[in-house]
């Protein structure tokens, strides 16, 4: 289905949002659009919804329902506007969001579906899955001037750190962290402070009254935690070319950075096991 606006999608929510888990993809440009949509269709999402400019070309999918919504995804607060509108119309459903050129990986995703993991999360009485963004990039910026190389991508195998998240009074928040690293850490002089964090609550269960704020955090503090109080919970990773694209698009960083490659760069295998081995996500009690 093609919806002319977000409000039109919500008005047709009984059809468009009835089958979960729901995948929301905000498409900013034409880079890796086909690969992004097909990756998430293969992950087992029940509905895929692409928000984009009318000029964007989308693939024809036979393996999963794909809805298109006209929306200016680069506008300020576009993400929170979309997420909150869909959440209010799909209470009880699991929802995931990402941008084009971003790819979700979760424990054992080579042979298990996203629905299987979310069933386990529900049984664990968890309403969210903490995800860590892993910056992907091309090692040769001459061959790939936009910073994107889907065939032989690289990522940082080290250099990540987490700080305990604090509230407005400086008090530590239980089971909440700010994660840093990747391209946003190595080239932080070109990245606005608010965009340096790698932690993201990309998977959550829509609930009445729970909303996302402009900073990506949810109004229910438990949604922003990485684990339940009694033991470790599964986490996931969003492998993303978005930082690489931004650093290559910005004139200041484009001319200042000759290469993203460093001695801790490692080829990305497109396998969840690689991320598990490096501790970039964990299965918790799910085996």
C-alpha positions in Angstrom: 0.0 0.0 0.0 1.1 3.6 -0.7 -0.1 6.1 1.9 0.1 9.9 1.2 0.8 10.7 4.8 1.5 9.4 8.3 -2.1 10.3 9.3 -3.4 8.2 6.3 -1.4 5.2 7.6 -2.7 5.6 11.1 -6.3 5.8 9.8 -5.8 2.5 8.1 -3.9 0.9 11.0 -6.2 -2.1 11.3 -4.8 -3.3 8.0 -1.4 -1.8 7.9 -0.3 -2.4 11.5 -2.2 -5.6 12.4 0.6 -8.0 11.7 3.7 -7.8 13.8 6.5 -7.4 14.6 6.4 -4.0 12.8 9.5 -2.6 11.1 9.7 1.1 10.5 12.4 2.2 8.0 13.1 5.9 7.7 14.7 6.4 4.2 16.8 9.5 3.9 18.4 8.9 0.5 18.6 6.1 -2.1 21.7 4.5 -0.7 21.3 0.8 0.2 17.5 1.0 0.2 17.0 -2.3 -1.5 19.5 -4.1 0.8 18.0 -2.6 3.9 14.4 -3.6 3.1 15.3 -7.1 2.0 17.5 -7.7 5.1 14.6 -6.8 7.5 12.1 -8.8 5.4 14.4 -11.8 5.8 14.6 -11.3 9.5 10.9 -12.2 9.8 9.1 -8.9 10.4 5.3 -9.2 9.9 5.0 -5.7 8.4 7.6 -3.4 6.9 6.8 0.3 6.5 9.0 2.7 4.6 8.8 6.4 5.3 10.3 8.4 2.5 10.1 11.2 -0.1 8.0 10.4 -3.1 11.1 10.4 -5.3 12.7 7.4 -3.6 12.5 4.1 -5.4 11.6 1.1 -3.4 12.0 -2.6 -4.3 9.1 -4.9 -5.2 8.8 -7.5 -2.4 7.1 -10.9 -2.7 8.4 -12.2 0.6 6.8 -9.6 3.0 4.2 -6.8 2.9 5.8 -3.4 2.3 3.9 -0.2 2.9 5.1 3.1 1.7 4.3 6.4 3.5 5.2 9.8 2.2 7.0 11.7 5.0 9.9 14.2 5.3 12.1 12.0 7.5 14.9 14.6 7.7 12.7 17.1 9.5 13.4 17.8 13.1 11.8 15.2 15.5 10.6 13.1 12.5 11.6 9.9 14.2 9.7 10.6 17.5 6.7 11.8 15.5 6.6 8.6 13.5 7.4 6.2 16.4 4.8 7.8 18.7 2.0 7.8 16.1 2.6 4.2 15.2 2.9 3.1 18.8 -0.4 4.8 19.8 -2.1 2.9 16.9 -0.5 -0.5 17.5 -0.6 -0.9 21.3 0.7 -4.3 22.3 2.7 -4.9 19.1 6.5 -5.0 19.0 8.0 -2.2 16.9 11.5 -1.7 15.5 12.9 1.4 13.8 15.9 2.1 11.7 17.2 4.2 8.8 18.2 3.0 5.3 21.7 1.5 5.2 21.2 0.1 8.7 20.8 -3.6 9.4 19.5 -5.4 12.5 21.4 -8.3 14.0 20.3 -10.2 17.1 21.6 -13.4 18.8 21.4 -16.4 16.6 19.7 -14.4 13.8 21.4 -16.6 11.2 18.8 -19.3 12.0 16.1 -17.7 14.2 13.5 -15.1 13.4 13.0 -11.8 15.2 9.6 -13.1 16.2 11.2 -15.9 18.1 13.4 -13.6 20.1 10.5 -11.3 20.9 8.4 -14.1 22.2 11.2 -14.9 24.6 11.4 -11.2 25.6 7.7 -11.2 26.3 8.0 -14.3 28.5 10.8 -12.5 30.3 8.4 -9.6 31.0 10.6 -7.3 29.0 9.1 -4.5 26.9 12.2 -3.4 25.1 15.5 -4.6 23.7 18.6 -2.4 24.0 20.5 -2.2 20.8 24.0 -0.9 20.1 24.7 0.9 16.9 27.9 -0.5 15.2 29.3 1.9 12.6 30.0 0.2 9.3 32.2 1.9 6.6 34.2 1.4 3.4 37.9 0.9 3.9 38.7 2.6 0.5 37.0 6.0 0.2 38.4 6.5 -3.3 36.5 3.5 -4.6 33.5 4.2 -2.3 33.3 8.0 -1.9 30.0 7.9 -0.1 31.6 5.7 2.6 29.3 2.7 1.9 30.6 -0.7 0.8 28.0 -3.4 1.1 30.3 -6.1 -0.4 33.4 -5.7 1.9 32.4 -3.4 4.9 34.5 -2.8 7.9 33.8 -1.9 11.5 35.8 -1.1 14.7 36.5 -4.2 16.7 37.7 -2.1 19.7 37.4 1.3 21.2 33.9 1.1 22.7 33.0 2.3 26.3 29.9 2.8 28.4 29.1 5.4 31.0 26.3 5.2 33.5 23.5 7.4 32.4 22.5 10.2 34.8 19.4 12.1 35.4 19.0 15.9 35.5 20.3 16.0 39.1 23.4 14.0 38.4 22.1 10.8 40.0 23.0 7.5 38.3 20.1 5.7 36.6 19.7 2.0 37.3 20.6 -0.3 34.4 21.0 2.6 31.9 24.2 3.5 30.0 25.4 5.8 27.3 27.6 3.9 24.9 30.3 5.5 22.7 32.8 4.3 20.1 33.0 3.7 16.4 33.4 6.5 13.9 31.5 8.8 16.2 34.2 8.4 18.8 37.2 8.5 16.5 36.0 11.6 14.6 34.0 13.2 17.4 35.1 16.7 16.4 32.8 16.4 13.4 29.9 14.9 15.3 27.5 16.9 17.4 27.5 15.7 21.1 23.9 14.6 21.0 24.7 12.3 18.0 27.7 10.5 19.5 25.8 7.9 21.5 25.6 4.4 20.2 22.9 3.1 22.5 19.4 2.9 21.0 16.1 1.4 22.1 15.3 0.3 18.6 13.0 -2.6 19.6 10.1 -2.0 22.0 6.6 -3.1 22.7 4.1 -0.3 22.1 2.2 0.6 25.2 -0.5 3.2 26.0 1.0 6.3 27.4 4.7 5.4 26.7 6.2 7.9 24.2 9.6 8.5 22.7 11.3 11.9 23.4 13.4 13.9 21.0 16.6 12.3 22.4 15.4 8.7 21.6 14.6 7.8 25.2 11.2 6.6 26.3 9.0 8.1 29.0 8.9 4.8 30.9 12.5 4.5 32.4 12.3 0.7 32.2 12.3 0.9 28.4 15.7 2.5 28.5 17.4 -0.3 30.5 19.7 -2.9 29.0 18.5 -5.8 31.3 15.8 -6.8 33.7 16.6 -6.5 37.4 17.0 -10.3 38.0 19.4 -11.4 35.3 21.0 -10.4 31.9 18.6 -9.9 29.0 19.3 -10.4 25.2 20.6 -7.3 23.4 20.9 -6.6 19.7 23.0 -4.6 17.3 22.1 -2.2 14.5 25.0 -2.2 12.0 24.9 1.2 10.3 26.5 3.1 7.5 24.7 6.3 8.6 27.7 7.9 10.4 30.0 7.1 7.4 27.5 8.6 5.0 27.2 11.8 7.2 31.0 12.2 7.5 31.4 11.9 3.7 28.5 14.2 3.0 29.6 17.0 5.3 32.2 19.2 3.4 34.3 19.8 6.5 34.8 16.2 7.4 34.9 15.0 3.8 38.0 16.9 3.1 39.6 16.3 6.5 39.3 12.5 6.5 41.3 10.4 4.0 40.3 7.0 5.4 38.1 5.4 8.0 40.5 2.5 8.3 42.7 2.0 11.4 44.6 -0.9 13.0 41.5 -2.0 14.9 39.3 -2.1 11.8 37.9 -5.6 11.0 36.0 -6.9 8.0 32.3 -7.4 8.8 31.1 -10.9 8.1 27.3 -10.1 8.1 27.0 -12.7 10.8 25.5 -12.2 14.3 28.0 -14.7 15.7 30.9 -12.2 15.0 29.2 -9.6 17.1 28.5 -12.1 19.9 32.1 -13.2 19.9 33.2 -9.5 20.4 30.7 -8.8 23.1 28.8 -6.3 21.1 25.5 -8.0 21.9 24.6 -10.9 24.2 22.0 -13.7 24.3 21.2 -13.3 28.0 19.2 -16.3 29.1 18.1 -17.1 25.5 19.9 -20.1 24.2 
